[in-house]
Amino acid sequence: MELESSILNIKGIGEKTAKLFYKVGIMTVGDLIEYYPRTYDVYEEPVSVLEARVLDFAAISGVIIATPTIKRVKNLQIISTQLRDKQGDCIRVSWFNMPFLRNTMKPGMRFVLRGRLQGYGESMTMEQPEIFTLGEYENQLGSMQPIYHLTSGLTNKMISKAVSQVFSDSFTIEDDLDEDFCKQYHLISKYEAIKQIHYPVSQIQYQRARRRLVFEEFYHFILGVRKLKEEIEQMPNHFSITEREEIKQLIEKLPYELTNAQKKVVQEIQQDLVGHKIMNRMVQGDVGSGKTIVSFLALMQVALCGYQGVLMAPTEVLAKQHFVALEKLLLQYEIPLKAELLTGSMTAREKRLAYERIANHEVDIIVGTHALIQEKVTYDKLALVVTDEQHRFGVKQRDALSEKGYTPHVLVMSATPIPRSLAIIIYGDLDISIINELPSNRLPIKNCVVDINYRPNAYEFIRKQIVAGRQAYVICPMVEESEQMDGENVIDYTEKLKEQLPSNINISYLHGKMDNKEKDRIMEAFGNKEIDILVSTTVIEVGIDVPNATVIMIENAQRFGLAQLHQLRGRVGRGKYQSYCILVNTSGSKSSKARLDILNKSNDGFFIASEDLKLRGPGDFFGVRQSGMLEFKLGDVYTDAELLKLASKAANESIDLKPLVKK
């Protein structure tokens, strides 16, 4: 079977099923085999009933102590019994519409039951668990079942079956790394790695497979970054930009004093703008460190010298917020510049008029989304593009903006707290500036790490904050219930929260699978105080500034990296009110608690990131969610820090042997 061939060539996939695969970007056989599992359902040692009381999902070994009863609720049959562990503690167990269990689950019989847990303490129930004899579970122990990203209608079983079919047929895959190279870096073949990533025989085999694929991903990424750096270094600065007195005066007039770190970074940017080479700089600063004002000052400096500047935000809501803040600054301090907003949702007429104003240089600073480089916009002497790390700016994007002019300066803003040693590798094409101080008027966020028994108290605390006029976020790791997977999900959680809290509290949800207009509508409603509690996935990591939000409660906190948790926490603490972060640890493990305690005790993003690096290990590959930074398929900058350094070493050696750009 050829990797380029359509998935319609796979046995069992017809036109109707193929359309479901297309939804997740699987068009060819090659797409399918490189559609890696997002995590694994790992069959772990059974726990006691007492241990299960702080978990959301578990396997418990015990004896059935009562003949199952059947209760009818409308069209539903609820079958219930109790399981007693060897310590003598009992837990209620229930199934739905499975009346035959009354004859198979008899008192005195031993089973391992594995499923989701609902409720708290002694009233906890295990719902719809899988049933194993002791021998059956022993055979499953340690096994890893792949779990894929799904879409409506596409099941885990369908993907798994299709992958299995491809491997049952013969196919060849070209290995990007030669045999000697693989031996040097102790890497298995690509074919074996892809097979083992889908169907790992053991955790050791899985780690070997993942190591190979992550190494390759990092290696090619770093080669690309190095090539980009060499190309950019050859680009001269054609713009006549000078330091402006108006900028110095504005800094003095601001109602707050810039931190020393901000002042240093402003100076570094100014030196780049007046230098001989095109600027390609990243400003790395913790959440709330004041990166936005630094970018505004750079844009103003360029515009005051007669050029145009662009500020590109990841969402329309954030673009609008930046535009309003910039306009207010220009008016308040009588800066003779005009700003323009350009987003995808504007009407055709609004866009046409904006295009005319931009082309005629009636406006100096243009704020928007990706529409700034995708739409038919003609700039007049564009000299600076400010973007965020989600919009990595390569040569193609620069070329798109410099077709009718010279290549612009680029300033990238990053809130990801990543240690400098790794930042130099990942952002090898960029010079790095760091803002490592927070404004003195910021109130530190108060943190706490709790187990699931604390949820009722947390809900009551959130209710009191809402009554006081504040708002809250609740973060869940999943959009909806997935097959065989623990973890709170956004849609069900929203309904559960509505049951727990008074009806006059407005609760809504947000997730990445919504279309952009709907996401923006909800974020805008939250920003306007129309929503009291927003239940969301990590999509709010890049959100708008909501100073009124004072509580963030993060469910299944152990499934996120510390650096990502810190960024999520940064959604609160942006106003004058005391803010709080509640981390719900549903794993019950001591290692998870130790990790989360670091976040509990510190609000310093760079310290947290360095501790995250120390604590990550092989067991976190499928336990901790990826940081999401740079969207690697498998690689995670924190979990795979050592592998990233090794891939960087390998890339450097390859470049020494074969220079990327001819001088």
Buried (B, 14 or more C-beta within 10 A) or exposed (E): BEBEEEBBBBEEBEEEBBEBBBEBEBBBBBBBBBBBBBBBBBBEEBBBBEBBBBBBBBBBBBBBEBEBEEEEEEEEEBBBBBBBBEEEBBBBBBBEEBEEBBEEBEEEEEBBBBBBBBEBEEEBBBBEBBBBEEEEBEEBEEBBBBBBBBEEEBBBEBBBBBBEBBBEEEBEBEBEBEEEBBEEBEBBBBBBBBBBBBBBEEBEBBBBBBBBBBBBBBBBBBBBBBBBBBBBEEBEBEBEBEEBEBBEEBBEEEEEEBBEBBBBBBEBBBEBBBEEBBBBBBBBBBBBBBBBBBBBBBBBBBBBBBBBBBBBBBBBBBBBBBBEBBBEBBEEEEBEBBBBBBBBEBEEEEBEEBBEBBBEBEBBBBBBBBBBBEBEBEBBBBBBBBBBBBBBBBBEBBEEBBEEBBBBBBBBBBBBBBBEEBBEBBBBBBBBBBBBBBEEEBEEBEBBBBBBEBBEEBBEBBBEBBEEEBBBBBBBBBBEEBEBBBBBBBBBBBEBBBEBBEEEBBBBBBBEEBEBEEBBBBBBBBBEBEBBBBBBBBBBBBBBBBBBBBBBBBBBBBBBBBBBBBBBBBBBBBBEBBBBBBBBBBBBBEBBBEBBBBBBEBBBBBBBBBBBBEBBEBEBBBBBBBBBBBEBEBBBBBBBBEBBBBBBBBBBEBBEEEEBEEE
